[in-house]
Amino acid sequence: MSHPMLFTPTQVGNLKLANRIVIAPMAQYSAEDGQMSDWHLIHLGQLAVSGAAALTIEGTAVTPDGRTSYGDVGLYSDQCEVSIARVLRGVRRWSDIPVGIQLNHAGRKASRQKLWEGGAQIPPGHANGWSTVGPSPVAFAASETPPTALNRDGLAAIRDAFATAARRASTLGLDFIQILGAHGYLLHQFLSPLSNRRDDEYGGSVENRMRFPLEVFDAVRDAFAHDRPVTMRVSATDWMEDGWSIQDTITFVQALEARGCAAINVSSGGSSAAQQIPLGPSYQVPFARAVKEATTLPVIAVGLITEFEQAESILSTGDADLIALARAVLFDPRWPWHAAAHFGAQVSAPDQYRRAQPGRLQRLFI
């Protein structure tokens, strides 16, 4: 293929990207008191030399009780900021890949075991557990402890925590922010009628349920360096009757676009333990296309995108503008190299690895 879309440059806001492959945030459950460890240097370091166009740090909590698990990274203290700065220095010494961060508050889905420990909720009062908050006192699953409904002071405190984390991200020199408004975490909890049962101005109509997530976006956008992009990850559907829908998502995306959002990452699900998701290759891509048809923003597709031709087809048919890789790049950290070799394209590689270039692919590495 002479000009594969996957390896054409693009731009998100003012951020120039060498190709259309971005690495999605992936929780590692390996922080200590919210602080990054050596594992993060290993994990992010190997992905920084993958040949992708951008790298996103895992979902990072804006408050201690906003962590999904006690092993989550945070950006709510000086100690957290110092630990991220240390990892970034190590990564940036050897790679010029743009690095961003996903900011999150887990809401009612906080206080959980690490993934490999089962991921179940840890009740308040137990080791590594704490009380959770949400838009309404509705538990994620019947067996779990319901969250405390946030009052106005609580809403203001979390909104301010997002802004403070954004200022810290700006100080760290991070290249972009992705706000997590998906997967059943706090901002999605406000959006979805399955979790938001409020009767004030933050509940009821779609416009009211969008209010707090949009306030958070505005706070982050105002606090982060204005020449760097702020993006949003959304769940296009709850996969549940009477839940959040693709039509709701489009309304939300259009409101974000009007506020200066730079790109939309389209995922799905996470609001209900009873969800039934028809998993399969590209299962979320139709939602990305629907969003793309309704906005001028760059749209990022994610979810069971594993094959080179599959990724190229998503771009070349106009379903999305960029591809986000998660588990596929954990399995194969050189996925972008191999995709470039497959299409006869070129990809950036560190000098230390150039001798790995096969003789038949003399033009693989830039």
C-alpha positions as CSV (number, residue, x, y, z in Angstrom):
1,M,0.0,0.0,0.0
2,S,1.6,3.3,-1.1
3,H,-0.1,5.7,1.3
4,P,-1.7,3.8,4.2
5,M,-4.0,6.1,6.3
6,L,-2.6,4.6,9.4
7,F,0.7,6.2,8.8
8,T,-0.3,9.7,7.6
9,P,0.3,12.6,10.0
10,T,-2.6,14.3,11.7
11,Q,-3.3,16.9,14.4
12,V,-5.4,17.1,17.6
13,G,-5.7,20.8,18.5
14,N,-2.2,22.2,18.3
15,L,-0.6,18.7,18.9
16,K,1.0,17.3,15.8
17,L,1.0,13.5,15.5
18,A,3.2,11.5,13.3
19,N,0.6,8.8,12.5
20,R,-2.9,7.7,13.5
21,I,-2.0,5.2,16.2
22,V,-2.4,6.3,19.9
23,I,-1.8,4.2,23.0
24,A,-4.9,4.2,25.3
25,P,-4.6,4.6,29.0
26,M,-4.4,1.2,30.8
27,A,-4.7,0.8,34.6
28,Q,-1.7,-1.0,36.1
29,Y,-2.7,-1.2,39.7
30,S,0.9,-0.7,40.7
31,A,1.0,2.7,42.5
32,E,1.7,3.1,46.2
33,D,-0.5,5.8,47.9
34,G,-1.3,7.2,44.5
35,Q,2.4,7.5,43.5
36,M,3.9,5.9,40.4
37,S,6.5,3.1,41.0
38,D,9.3,1.7,39.0
39,W,6.7,-0.5,37.2
40,H,5.4,2.6,35.5
41,L,8.8,3.5,34.2
42,I,9.1,0.0,32.7
43,H,5.6,0.0,31.3
44,L,5.5,3.5,29.9
45,G,9.1,3.4,28.8
46,Q,8.6,0.4,26.5
47,L,5.4,1.9,25.0
48,A,7.2,5.2,24.4
49,V,9.5,3.5,21.9
50,S,6.6,1.6,20.2
51,G,6.4,3.9,17.2
52,A,2.9,5.1,18.1
53,A,2.1,8.8,17.7
54,A,1.0,9.4,21.3
55,L,1.0,7.7,24.7
56,T,-1.7,8.2,27.4
57,I,-1.0,7.6,31.1
58,E,-3.5,5.4,32.8
59,G,-6.7,6.7,34.5
60,T,-5.3,9.0,37.2
61,A,-7.4,9.9,40.2
62,V,-8.0,13.6,41.1
63,T,-8.7,12.7,44.8
64,P,-7.7,9.7,47.0
65,D,-11.3,8.5,47.2
66,G,-11.6,8.8,43.5
67,R,-9.2,5.9,42.9
68,T,-10.7,2.8,41.4
69,S,-8.4,0.7,43.6
70,Y,-5.7,1.3,46.2
71,G,-3.2,0.6,43.5
72,D,-4.3,3.5,41.2
73,V,-2.1,6.4,40.2
74,G,-3.2,9.8,41.5
75,L,-2.4,13.5,40.8
76,Y,-3.8,15.0,44.0
77,S,-0.7,15.7,46.0
78,D,2.8,17.0,45.7
79,Q,4.1,13.4,46.2
80,C,2.0,12.1,43.4
81,E,3.3,14.9,41.1
82,V,6.9,14.2,42.0
83,S,6.5,10.5,41.2
84,I,5.0,11.2,37.8
85,A,7.7,13.8,37.1
86,R,10.4,11.1,37.8
87,V,8.8,8.7,35.4
88,L,8.4,11.3,32.7
89,R,12.1,12.3,33.0
90,G,13.0,8.7,32.4
91,V,10.7,8.3,29.4
92,R,11.5,11.7,27.8
93,R,15.3,11.1,28.0
94,W,14.9,8.4,25.4
95,S,11.7,9.3,23.5
96,D,10.0,12.4,22.1
97,I,6.6,10.8,21.9
98,P,3.8,13.1,23.1
99,V,2.6,12.0,26.5
100,G,-0.8,12.8,28.0
101,I,-2.8,11.8,31.0
102,Q,-6.3,10.6,31.6
103,L,-7.9,12.3,34.6
104,N,-10.7,10.4,36.5
105,H,-12.8,10.1,39.5
106,A,-14.3,6.6,40.0
107,G,-17.3,7.6,42.0
108,R,-19.3,4.6,43.1
109,K,-16.9,2.3,41.3
110,A,-14.0,3.2,43.6
111,S,-12.6,1.2,46.5
112,R,-12.0,-2.0,44.6
113,Q,-9.5,-4.9,44.6
114,K,-6.8,-4.9,42.0
115,L,-7.9,-6.5,38.7
116,W,-5.9,-9.7,39.3
117,E,-7.4,-10.0,42.8
118,G,-10.9,-10.1,41.3
119,G,-11.8,-6.4,41.2
120,A,-14.6,-6.7,43.7
121,Q,-15.6,-3.7,45.8
122,I,-13.8,-3.4,49.2
123,P,-16.4,-2.2,51.8
124,P,-15.6,0.9,53.9
125,G,-13.8,-0.1,57.1
126,H,-11.9,-3.0,55.5
127,A,-8.2,-2.8,54.6
128,N,-7.6,-0.8,51.5
129,G,-11.3,0.2,51.3
130,W,-13.2,3.5,51.8
131,S,-16.6,5.1,51.4
132,T,-17.6,6.1,47.9
133,V,-19.6,8.9,46.4
134,G,-21.9,9.3,43.4
135,P,-24.7,11.4,41.9
136,S,-27.3,9.3,43.8
137,P,-27.2,6.5,46.5
138,V,-27.5,3.8,43.9
139,A,-24.9,0.9,44.0
140,F,-23.3,-0.4,40.9
141,A,-24.3,-4.0,41.8
142,A,-26.9,-5.2,44.4
143,S,-24.1,-6.8,46.6
144,E,-22.2,-3.5,46.9
145,T,-22.3,-0.6,49.4
146,P,-24.3,2.3,47.9
147,P,-22.4,5.6,47.5
148,T,-23.2,8.8,49.3
149,A,-25.0,11.2,47.1
150,L,-22.8,14.3,46.4
151,N,-24.2,17.6,47.7
152,R,-23.3,21.0,46.2
153,D,-20.1,21.3,48.4
154,G,-19.1,17.8,47.3
155,L,-19.6,18.7,43.6
156,A,-17.6,21.8,44.0
157,A,-14.8,20.0,45.7
158,I,-14.5,17.4,43.0
159,R,-14.7,20.0,40.2
160,D,-11.9,21.9,41.9
161,A,-9.9,18.7,42.3
162,F,-10.1,18.1,38.5
163,A,-8.9,21.7,38.0
164,T,-6.0,21.3,40.4
165,A,-4.9,18.0,38.8
166,A,-5.0,19.8,35.4
167,R,-2.8,22.5,36.7
168,R,-0.4,19.9,38.0
169,A,-0.5,18.2,34.6
170,S,0.4,21.5,33.0
171,T,3.3,22.0,35.3
172,L,4.5,18.5,34.5
173,G,4.6,19.5,30.8
174,L,2.2,16.8,29.8
175,D,1.1,17.3,26.2
176,F,-2.6,16.6,26.5
177,I,-5.3,15.7,28.9
178,Q,-8.1,13.1,28.4
179,I,-11.0,13.4,30.8
180,L,-12.7,10.0,31.5
181,G,-16.4,10.4,31.0
182,A,-16.9,6.8,30.2
183,H,-17.0,3.2,31.7
184,G,-19.4,3.9,34.5
185,Y,-17.0,6.2,36.5
186,L,-18.2,9.4,38.2
187,L,-18.8,11.7,35.1
188,H,-20.5,8.9,33.3
189,Q,-22.6,8.2,36.4
190,F,-23.9,11.7,36.1
191,L,-24.7,11.2,32.4
192,S,-26.5,7.9,32.8
193,P,-30.1,7.7,34.0
194,L,-29.2,4.3,35.4
195,S,-27.0,5.9,38.1
196,N,-28.3,9.5,38.2
197,R,-31.6,9.7,40.0
198,R,-31.3,13.3,41.2
199,D,-34.2,15.8,41.1
200,D,-32.1,19.0,41.2
201,E,-30.4,20.8,38.3
202,Y,-27.9,17.9,37.9
203,G,-30.5,15.2,37.2
204,G,-33.6,14.5,35.1
205,S,-33.2,15.7,31.6
206,V,-30.2,15.0,29.4
207,E,-29.2,18.7,29.6
208,N,-29.3,18.5,33.4
209,R,-27.3,15.2,33.6
210,M,-24.7,16.7,31.3
211,R,-24.3,19.7,33.5
212,F,-21.6,18.4,36.0
213,P,-19.4,16.7,33.4
214,L,-19.5,19.9,31.3
215,E,-18.6,22.0,34.4
216,V,-15.6,19.6,35.0
217,F,-14.6,19.9,31.3
218,D,-14.7,23.8,31.6
219,A,-12.6,23.7,34.8
220,V,-10.0,21.4,33.3
221,R,-9.9,23.4,30.0
222,D,-9.4,26.6,32.0
223,A,-6.7,25.2,34.3
224,F,-4.6,23.4,31.6
225,A,-2.2,25.2,29.3
226,H,-4.3,26.8,26.7
227,D,-2.1,25.7,23.8
228,R,-2.4,22.0,24.7
229,P,-5.5,19.9,23.9
230,V,-8.1,18.6,26.3
231,T,-10.1,15.6,25.0
232,M,-12.9,13.4,26.4
233,R,-13.5,9.7,26.5
234,V,-17.2,8.8,26.3
235,S,-19.3,5.7,26.5
236,A,-21.5,5.8,23.5
237,T,-24.1,3.5,25.1
238,D,-24.8,1.8,28.4
239,W,-25.9,-1.4,26.5
240,M,-29.0,-1.2,28.7
241,E,-32.6,-0.4,28.0
242,D,-33.4,3.1,29.3
243,G,-29.7,3.9,29.7
244,W,-27.4,6.4,28.1
245,S,-27.7,6.2,24.3
246,I,-25.8,7.1,21.2
247,Q,-28.2,10.0,20.6
248,D,-27.4,11.3,24.1
249,T,-23.7,10.9,23.4
250,I,-24.0,13.0,20.2
251,T,-25.8,15.8,22.2
252,F,-23.0,15.7,24.8
253,V,-20.2,15.7,22.2
254,Q,-21.7,18.7,20.4
255,A,-21.8,20.6,23.7
256,L,-18.1,19.6,24.3
257,E,-17.2,20.8,20.8
258,A,-18.7,24.2,21.6
259,R,-16.6,24.4,24.7
260,G,-13.3,23.7,23.0
261,C,-12.8,20.0,23.3
262,A,-10.1,18.8,21.0
263,A,-11.1,15.2,20.3
264,I,-13.5,12.4,21.3
265,N,-12.5,8.9,22.2
266,V,-15.5,6.6,21.7
267,S,-15.9,3.6,23.9
268,S,-19.0,2.1,25.5
269,G,-20.5,0.4,28.6
270,G,-19.6,0.3,32.3
271,S,-22.8,1.7,33.9
272,S,-24.5,-1.6,34.9
273,A,-23.3,-5.0,36.1
274,A,-26.2,-6.4,34.0
275,Q,-24.9,-5.0,30.7
276,Q,-24.9,-7.4,27.7
277,I,-22.2,-6.3,25.3
278,P,-21.9,-8.1,21.9
279,L,-18.1,-8.4,21.9
280,G,-16.4,-8.8,18.6
281,P,-13.8,-7.1,16.4
282,S,-14.6,-3.4,15.9
283,Y,-17.8,-3.7,18.0
284,Q,-17.6,-0.1,19.0
285,V,-16.6,1.4,15.6
286,P,-20.2,2.0,14.5
287,F,-20.6,4.4,17.5
288,A,-17.4,6.2,16.5
289,R,-18.8,6.6,13.0
290,A,-22.1,8.0,14.3
291,V,-20.2,10.5,16.4
292,K,-17.9,11.5,13.5
293,E,-20.9,12.2,11.4
294,A,-22.2,14.6,14.0
295,T,-19.0,16.6,14.8
296,T,-16.0,18.2,13.2
297,L,-13.8,17.0,16.0
298,P,-11.2,14.2,15.5
299,V,-12.8,10.9,16.6
300,I,-10.7,8.1,18.1
301,A,-12.0,4.5,17.8
302,V,-11.1,1.9,20.4
303,G,-12.1,-1.7,21.3
304,L,-10.9,-5.1,20.0
305,I,-8.9,-3.4,17.2
306,T,-6.1,-5.9,16.8
307,E,-5.3,-6.4,13.1
308,F,-3.4,-4.1,10.8
309,E,-5.9,-4.3,7.9
310,Q,-8.8,-3.8,10.4
311,A,-7.2,-0.6,11.7
312,E,-6.5,0.7,8.2
313,S,-10.1,-0.1,7.1
314,I,-11.6,1.9,10.0
315,L,-9.6,4.9,8.9
316,S,-9.9,4.6,5.2
317,T,-13.7,4.2,5.3
318,G,-14.1,7.3,7.4
319,D,-15.3,5.6,10.5
320,A,-12.7,7.4,12.7
321,D,-9.7,9.6,12.5
322,L,-7.4,7.7,14.9
323,I,-7.0,4.3,16.4
324,A,-6.4,3.7,20.1
325,L,-4.7,0.5,21.1
326,A,-4.8,-1.1,24.6
327,R,-4.6,-4.8,25.1
328,A,-3.2,-5.3,21.6
329,V,-0.2,-3.2,22.4
330,L,0.3,-4.9,25.7
331,F,0.5,-8.2,23.9
332,D,2.7,-6.7,21.1
333,P,4.5,-3.5,22.2
334,R,5.9,-3.2,18.7
335,W,2.5,-3.3,17.0
336,P,3.1,0.0,15.2
337,W,6.5,-1.3,13.9
338,H,4.8,-4.5,12.6
339,A,2.0,-2.5,11.0
340,A,4.4,-0.2,9.2
341,A,6.3,-3.3,7.9
342,H,3.0,-4.8,6.7
343,F,2.0,-1.7,4.8
344,G,5.5,-0.7,3.6
345,A,5.4,2.5,5.7
346,Q,7.9,4.0,8.1
347,V,7.9,4.4,11.8
348,S,10.1,6.1,14.3
349,A,12.5,3.9,16.3
350,P,15.4,4.6,18.7
351,D,18.9,4.3,17.5
352,Q,19.6,1.5,19.9
353,Y,17.1,-0.7,18.1
354,R,17.8,0.2,14.5
355,R,19.9,-2.9,13.9
356,A,16.6,-4.9,14.5
357,Q,15.4,-3.7,11.1
358,P,15.1,-6.8,8.7
359,G,17.3,-6.5,5.6
360,R,14.2,-6.7,3.4
361,L,12.8,-3.6,5.1
362,Q,15.5,-1.1,4.6
363,R,13.1,1.8,4.8
364,L,11.1,0.8,7.8
365,F,12.7,3.0,10.4
366,I,12.6,6.8,10.1
